[in-house]
Amino acid sequence: LLRDNVAQVVVLEMCTTPEGQALPAPVQVCIANTHLFWDPEYDDVKLWRTHMLLQELEKLTLHRRLPLILCGDFNSVPGLAVHSLLSGNVRFGRRVALTPEQLPTDPARVLTPHVNRLTHGLFLGSAYQTVLGSECEYTNYTEHFKGCLDYIWFSAASATPVAVLKVPSRENLSKYSHSALPNP
């Protein structure tokens, strides 16, 4: 929790069309990237960091009506608290808090005093879920772990993904090594 390197955030502005014509008003988008701590023993820390990141992104984007693209290695599989926090609001179309059953164990009592505030108003959709109908089976394919840890989230009210990169098949990955994703 004491590390201060949670994410990188940038606001990009497009002033001309791809053909070089000036736009009547610049178009802006906020792009953020994160890499959360990997250890499954610290799911409470991952959830807290995700919550704090979403709070900051909410402050930056909502009042300016900036579309958001949030990418990263969240080190959390679908169904766990981090993924549920990120995906919950778009499914219900309103601000939704995590239930106590969705929370990870909290040995340091990081989450307990804030359990009713673990929510956000960003209404994020998952690019892979939107385009393919489900998250990737895996974005990490190693000898010790195979699963989806990496996601691309977007402002569902202002953007629609039309395509995503295909993740290589198990057959292709296993041709090269037992630790095929990530790789150079």
C-alpha positions as CSV (number, residue, x, y, z in Angstrom):
1,L,0.0,0.0,0.0
2,L,2.9,2.3,0.5
3,R,4.1,2.2,-3.1
4,D,3.2,5.3,-5.1
5,N,3.4,3.8,-8.6
6,V,-0.1,2.7,-9.2
7,A,-0.7,4.0,-12.8
8,Q,0.2,6.3,-15.6
9,V,-2.5,8.6,-16.9
10,V,-2.5,10.8,-20.0
11,V,-5.1,13.0,-21.7
12,L,-4.7,13.0,-25.5
13,E,-6.2,15.6,-27.7
14,M,-6.9,15.3,-31.4
15,C,-7.1,18.6,-33.2
16,T,-7.4,17.4,-36.9
17,T,-9.0,14.6,-38.7
18,P,-6.8,11.7,-40.0
19,E,-7.0,13.6,-43.4
20,G,-5.5,16.7,-41.8
21,Q,-8.7,18.8,-41.6
22,A,-9.1,21.0,-38.5
23,L,-11.8,19.9,-36.1
24,P,-14.3,22.5,-34.9
25,A,-13.3,21.5,-31.3
26,P,-10.6,19.3,-30.1
27,V,-11.5,15.7,-29.2
28,Q,-10.0,14.4,-26.0
29,V,-9.6,10.9,-24.5
30,C,-8.1,9.8,-21.2
31,I,-5.9,6.7,-21.3
32,A,-4.6,5.0,-18.2
33,N,-2.4,2.0,-17.6
34,T,-1.7,0.1,-14.5
35,H,0.1,-3.0,-13.2
36,L,-1.1,-4.3,-9.9
37,F,0.9,-6.4,-7.5
38,W,0.9,-10.1,-8.5
39,D,0.7,-12.0,-5.3
40,P,-2.7,-13.8,-4.7
41,E,-2.2,-13.4,-1.0
42,Y,-2.8,-9.6,-1.4
43,D,-6.1,-9.5,-3.2
44,D,-7.2,-6.9,-0.6
45,V,-4.3,-4.7,-1.6
46,K,-5.1,-5.1,-5.3
47,L,-8.8,-4.2,-4.7
48,W,-7.8,-1.2,-2.6
49,R,-5.4,0.1,-5.3
50,T,-8.0,-0.5,-8.0
51,H,-10.6,1.4,-5.9
52,M,-8.2,4.3,-5.4
53,L,-7.3,4.4,-9.1
54,L,-10.9,4.5,-10.1
55,Q,-11.6,7.3,-7.6
56,E,-8.9,9.4,-9.2
57,L,-9.9,8.6,-12.7
58,E,-13.5,9.5,-11.8
59,K,-12.4,12.9,-10.6
60,L,-10.4,13.5,-13.7
61,T,-12.8,12.3,-16.4
62,L,-16.5,12.6,-15.2
63,H,-16.7,16.4,-14.8
64,R,-14.9,16.9,-18.1
65,R,-16.9,14.1,-19.8
66,L,-13.7,12.5,-21.0
67,P,-13.9,9.1,-22.5
68,L,-11.6,6.7,-20.7
69,I,-9.6,3.7,-21.8
70,L,-8.1,1.8,-18.8
71,C,-5.6,-0.9,-19.7
72,G,-3.4,-3.1,-17.5
73,D,-2.3,-6.1,-15.8
74,F,-4.8,-6.3,-12.9
75,N,-3.5,-9.7,-11.7
76,S,-7.1,-10.7,-11.0
77,V,-9.1,-13.3,-12.9
78,P,-12.8,-12.8,-13.8
79,G,-15.1,-13.3,-10.8
80,L,-12.7,-12.0,-8.2
81,A,-13.2,-8.6,-6.5
82,V,-11.0,-6.4,-8.7
83,H,-12.8,-7.6,-11.9
84,S,-16.2,-7.3,-10.2
85,L,-15.5,-3.8,-9.1
86,L,-14.4,-2.8,-12.7
87,S,-17.3,-4.5,-14.4
88,G,-20.1,-4.1,-12.0
89,N,-21.4,-0.7,-12.8
90,V,-21.9,-1.1,-16.6
91,R,-24.0,-4.3,-16.1
92,F,-26.4,-2.5,-13.8
93,G,-26.2,1.0,-15.3
94,R,-25.8,2.6,-11.9
95,R,-23.3,2.9,-9.1
96,V,-23.1,-0.5,-7.4
97,A,-20.9,-1.4,-4.3
98,L,-19.4,-4.8,-3.9
99,T,-21.2,-7.2,-1.5
100,P,-19.3,-8.6,1.5
101,E,-19.3,-12.0,-0.2
102,Q,-17.3,-10.5,-3.1
103,L,-14.5,-9.1,-0.9
104,P,-11.2,-10.9,-0.5
105,T,-9.8,-11.8,2.9
106,D,-8.6,-8.6,4.6
107,P,-5.9,-9.5,7.1
108,A,-4.6,-5.9,7.3
109,R,-8.1,-4.5,7.6
110,V,-7.5,-2.3,4.6
111,L,-11.0,-2.7,3.2
112,T,-13.2,-3.2,6.3
113,P,-13.8,0.5,7.2
114,H,-14.6,1.3,3.5
115,V,-16.7,-1.7,2.5
116,N,-19.7,0.4,1.5
117,R,-17.6,2.9,-0.5
118,L,-15.9,0.3,-2.8
119,T,-17.7,1.7,-5.8
120,H,-17.3,4.0,-8.7
121,G,-19.3,5.9,-11.4
122,L,-17.2,5.2,-14.5
123,F,-19.5,2.6,-16.1
124,L,-16.7,0.6,-17.7
125,G,-17.1,-2.1,-20.3
126,S,-14.5,-4.7,-21.2
127,A,-13.2,-4.6,-24.8
128,Y,-12.8,-8.3,-25.1
129,Q,-16.2,-9.1,-23.4
130,T,-17.9,-6.6,-25.7
131,V,-16.3,-7.8,-28.9
132,L,-15.9,-11.5,-28.3
133,G,-18.7,-12.1,-25.7
134,S,-16.3,-13.2,-23.0
135,E,-13.0,-12.3,-21.5
136,C,-9.9,-14.0,-22.9
137,E,-9.4,-17.5,-21.6
138,Y,-5.8,-16.5,-20.8
139,T,-3.5,-13.5,-21.1
140,N,-0.9,-15.3,-19.0
141,Y,0.2,-18.7,-20.2
142,T,3.0,-20.1,-18.1
143,E,3.9,-23.5,-16.6
144,H,2.6,-22.4,-13.2
145,F,-0.5,-20.3,-14.2
146,K,-2.8,-20.0,-17.1
147,G,-5.6,-17.4,-16.9
148,C,-6.9,-14.0,-17.8
149,L,-5.1,-11.2,-15.8
150,D,-5.0,-8.4,-18.3
151,Y,-7.9,-6.2,-19.5
152,I,-8.8,-3.2,-21.6
153,W,-11.7,-1.3,-20.1
154,F,-13.5,1.6,-21.8
155,S,-16.2,4.2,-21.0
156,A,-19.2,2.3,-22.2
157,A,-21.4,5.4,-22.5
158,S,-19.0,7.1,-25.0
159,A,-17.0,4.4,-26.8
160,T,-17.6,1.1,-28.5
161,P,-14.8,-1.2,-29.4
162,V,-15.1,-2.8,-32.9
163,A,-12.2,-5.2,-32.8
164,V,-9.6,-6.8,-30.5
165,L,-6.4,-8.6,-31.1
166,K,-6.7,-12.4,-31.1
167,V,-4.9,-14.2,-28.4
168,P,-2.9,-17.1,-29.8
169,S,-4.3,-20.6,-29.4
170,R,-3.0,-23.1,-26.7
171,E,-1.6,-25.2,-29.6
172,N,0.5,-22.3,-31.0
173,L,1.6,-21.2,-27.5
174,S,2.6,-24.7,-26.4
175,K,4.8,-25.1,-29.6
176,Y,7.2,-22.5,-28.2
177,S,7.4,-23.2,-24.4
178,H,5.5,-23.8,-21.3
179,S,6.0,-20.1,-20.5
180,A,4.6,-18.5,-23.7
181,L,2.7,-15.5,-22.3
182,P,4.2,-13.1,-21.5
183,N,7.2,-13.4,-23.6
184,P,9.6,-11.2,-25.5
